Amino acid sequence: MRTWTMMLALASGCDRVQQEVQQRIGGQPSDDGAAEDAAPRPRSATEEIFASFRGESLDRACDDDALSEVPVSANCVSGTLSCGGSVEGHLKGGENHWDDDFYRGKYCTPLPQKYDGPERVYRFDVPAEHLVQVELISPCEDLDLFAMVWSDTSRCPREEHLVSECEADVTSGGGKVTIYTDRNPKTYLVGVDGKHGATGPFKLVARCKGK
């Protein structure tokens, strides 16, 4: 009897130790004594920003294609971007004029990324003597950011046209480009395109600092 009592006490002590260990690592014991699944991965700062600006969960924001209904004008522009402002968009419903050959020919990026899907383009009139940072937020799909000088408001540049300046950020999860104007204002086309034809929602933010 004494031996049986000691065994029960030892088992009870082991259960308490197991519970303490599980509590310290953040888990709780399940009915069968096994720890529950690990907590989900914390969202990155970019994902939190994206979910907050859509006013909904990240999953719902990524599945929301309502912005794809925004029309494209005859000159391929979906809207305008301005200093201190932002634009929300979706690549679905955009134009499909720019591809690897276009971006490489304009010296935007030397890397072929199979840009064979639709892109969205926004006109950005930058005042003189301004330092500007344009940020792309796109945690749902691997979308890239482009900004090129283009003053012809009647049409968008094609492969045969001359573009004097093009900046790009092709890192995953969004990106940033920095542009600068001297004594003369400039008109930029800010484009968003997806690697391997990817489409998804995004947000553009323009931060400007005058001289």
C-alpha positions as CSV (number, residue, x, y, z in Angstrom):
1,M,0.0,0.0,0.0
2,R,2.8,2.4,0.9
3,T,4.4,1.7,-2.5
4,W,1.2,2.4,-4.4
5,T,0.7,5.7,-2.5
6,M,4.2,6.8,-3.4
7,M,3.6,6.0,-7.1
8,L,0.4,8.1,-7.1
9,A,2.2,11.0,-5.5
10,L,5.0,10.8,-8.0
11,A,2.6,10.8,-10.9
12,S,0.7,13.8,-9.5
13,G,4.1,15.6,-9.1
14,C,5.0,14.9,-12.8
15,D,1.6,16.3,-13.9
16,R,2.3,19.5,-12.0
17,V,5.7,19.8,-13.5
18,Q,4.4,19.2,-17.0
19,Q,1.7,21.9,-16.5
20,E,4.3,24.4,-15.3
21,V,6.5,23.8,-18.3
22,Q,3.6,24.2,-20.7
23,Q,2.6,27.4,-19.0
24,R,6.1,28.8,-19.3
25,I,6.4,28.1,-23.0
26,G,2.9,29.6,-23.6
27,G,1.0,26.4,-24.1
28,Q,-1.9,24.9,-22.2
29,P,-2.5,21.2,-21.6
30,S,-5.2,19.5,-23.7
31,D,-7.6,16.9,-22.5
32,D,-5.2,14.1,-23.5
33,G,-2.2,15.8,-21.8
34,A,-0.6,17.0,-25.1
35,A,0.2,20.7,-25.7
36,E,-2.1,22.5,-28.1
37,D,-0.8,23.7,-31.5
38,A,1.7,26.5,-31.4
39,A,0.4,30.1,-31.5
40,P,0.1,31.6,-35.0
41,R,3.0,33.6,-36.4
42,P,2.8,37.3,-35.4
43,R,2.0,39.5,-38.3
44,S,4.7,41.8,-39.6
45,A,4.4,45.5,-39.4
46,T,3.6,45.7,-43.1
47,E,0.8,43.2,-42.7
48,E,-0.6,45.1,-39.7
49,I,-0.6,48.3,-41.7
50,F,-2.3,46.7,-44.7
51,A,-5.0,45.2,-42.5
52,S,-5.6,48.4,-40.7
53,F,-5.9,50.6,-43.8
54,R,-8.5,48.2,-45.2
55,G,-10.3,48.2,-41.9
56,E,-10.6,44.4,-41.9
57,S,-8.5,41.3,-41.2
58,L,-5.6,40.5,-43.5
59,D,-7.2,37.4,-45.0
60,R,-10.3,39.4,-46.0
61,A,-8.2,42.3,-47.3
62,C,-6.2,39.9,-49.5
63,D,-9.4,38.3,-50.9
64,D,-11.1,41.7,-51.5
65,D,-11.1,42.5,-55.2
66,A,-13.6,45.3,-55.1
67,L,-10.9,47.7,-56.1
68,S,-10.4,45.8,-59.4
69,E,-13.5,47.6,-60.6
70,V,-11.7,51.0,-60.8
71,P,-11.7,51.9,-64.5
72,V,-8.6,52.7,-66.5
73,S,-8.6,55.9,-68.7
74,A,-7.6,55.9,-72.4
75,N,-4.1,56.8,-71.4
76,C,-3.7,53.8,-69.1
77,V,-3.9,55.8,-65.9
78,S,-6.1,54.5,-63.1
79,G,-5.9,57.6,-60.9
80,T,-3.6,60.2,-59.4
81,L,-1.2,60.3,-56.5
82,S,-0.3,63.5,-54.6
83,C,2.1,64.6,-51.9
84,G,0.9,63.5,-48.5
85,G,-1.7,61.3,-50.1
86,S,-2.3,57.6,-50.7
87,V,-4.0,55.4,-53.2
88,E,-5.6,51.9,-52.8
89,G,-5.8,49.6,-55.8
90,H,-5.9,46.1,-57.2
91,L,-4.0,44.8,-60.2
92,K,-7.1,43.0,-61.5
93,G,-8.8,45.2,-64.1
94,G,-5.5,47.0,-65.0
95,E,-3.8,47.4,-68.3
96,N,-1.2,45.0,-69.7
97,H,1.2,47.2,-71.7
98,W,4.4,46.9,-69.7
99,D,6.5,43.7,-69.5
100,D,10.1,42.6,-68.9
101,D,11.3,44.1,-72.2
102,F,9.7,47.4,-71.4
103,Y,11.2,47.7,-67.9
104,R,14.6,46.5,-69.0
105,G,14.6,48.8,-72.0
106,K,13.8,51.8,-69.8
107,Y,16.6,50.8,-67.3
108,C,14.1,50.4,-64.5
109,T,15.5,47.0,-63.5
110,P,17.9,44.5,-65.3
111,L,16.1,41.5,-63.8
112,P,13.5,39.6,-65.8
113,Q,10.5,38.9,-63.5
114,K,7.9,37.7,-66.0
115,Y,5.7,40.8,-65.8
116,D,3.1,39.2,-68.0
117,G,0.0,40.3,-66.0
118,P,-1.9,43.6,-65.6
119,E,-0.4,46.7,-64.1
120,R,-1.9,49.8,-62.5
121,V,-0.5,53.3,-63.2
122,Y,-1.0,56.5,-61.4
123,R,0.0,60.1,-62.4
124,F,2.0,61.9,-59.8
125,D,2.7,65.7,-60.3
126,V,5.7,66.5,-58.1
127,P,6.3,70.1,-57.3
128,A,9.7,71.8,-57.8
129,E,12.5,71.2,-55.3
130,H,10.9,68.3,-53.5
131,L,12.3,65.1,-52.1
132,V,9.7,62.4,-52.4
133,Q,9.4,58.8,-51.1
134,V,6.8,56.6,-52.6
135,E,6.0,53.4,-50.7
136,L,4.2,50.3,-51.9
137,I,2.4,48.2,-49.3
138,S,1.6,44.7,-50.7
139,P,1.8,41.8,-48.2
140,C,-0.7,39.6,-50.1
141,E,1.3,39.1,-53.4
142,D,4.8,39.8,-54.7
143,L,4.2,43.2,-56.4
144,D,6.8,45.6,-57.5
145,L,7.0,49.4,-57.7
146,F,8.1,51.6,-60.6
147,A,8.3,55.4,-61.0
148,M,9.2,57.0,-64.3
149,V,9.3,60.6,-65.7
150,W,6.6,61.0,-68.3
151,S,4.9,64.3,-69.2
152,D,2.7,63.2,-72.1
153,T,-0.8,63.0,-70.5
154,S,-2.4,61.8,-73.7
155,R,-0.8,58.4,-73.7
156,C,1.4,56.1,-71.6
157,P,4.9,55.1,-72.7
158,R,5.5,52.0,-74.7
159,E,8.6,50.1,-75.6
160,E,9.4,52.4,-78.5
161,H,9.2,55.6,-76.4
162,L,12.1,57.4,-74.6
163,V,11.9,57.5,-70.9
164,S,14.5,59.8,-69.3
165,E,14.3,58.4,-65.8
166,C,13.0,55.3,-64.1
167,E,13.3,54.1,-60.5
168,A,12.2,50.7,-59.2
169,D,12.0,48.5,-56.1
170,V,11.5,44.8,-56.9
171,T,12.0,43.4,-53.4
172,S,9.3,41.2,-52.0
173,G,6.4,42.5,-49.8
174,G,6.3,46.0,-51.2
175,G,9.1,48.6,-51.5
176,K,10.1,52.2,-51.7
177,V,11.5,54.6,-54.4
178,T,13.0,58.0,-53.8
179,I,12.6,60.7,-56.4
180,Y,13.8,64.3,-56.5
181,T,12.9,67.4,-58.4
182,D,15.1,70.5,-59.0
183,R,13.9,73.9,-59.9
184,N,11.3,72.5,-62.3
185,P,8.3,70.3,-61.4
186,K,8.1,66.8,-62.9
187,T,5.3,64.5,-63.8
188,Y,5.8,60.8,-62.9
189,L,3.9,57.7,-63.7
190,V,3.9,55.4,-60.6
191,G,3.3,51.8,-61.6
192,V,2.6,48.6,-59.7
193,D,3.2,45.3,-61.4
194,G,3.3,41.7,-60.2
195,K,6.1,39.1,-60.7
196,H,5.0,36.1,-62.7
197,G,1.7,37.8,-63.5
198,A,0.6,38.1,-59.9
199,T,-2.4,40.2,-59.0
200,G,-3.6,41.5,-55.7
201,P,-4.5,44.6,-53.6
202,F,-2.0,47.2,-52.7
203,K,-1.6,50.7,-51.3
204,L,0.7,53.5,-52.4
205,V,1.8,56.3,-50.0
206,A,3.6,59.5,-51.0
207,R,5.7,61.4,-48.5
208,C,7.1,64.7,-49.7
209,K,9.5,67.2,-48.3
210,G,10.0,70.6,-49.9
211,K,13.2,72.6,-49.8
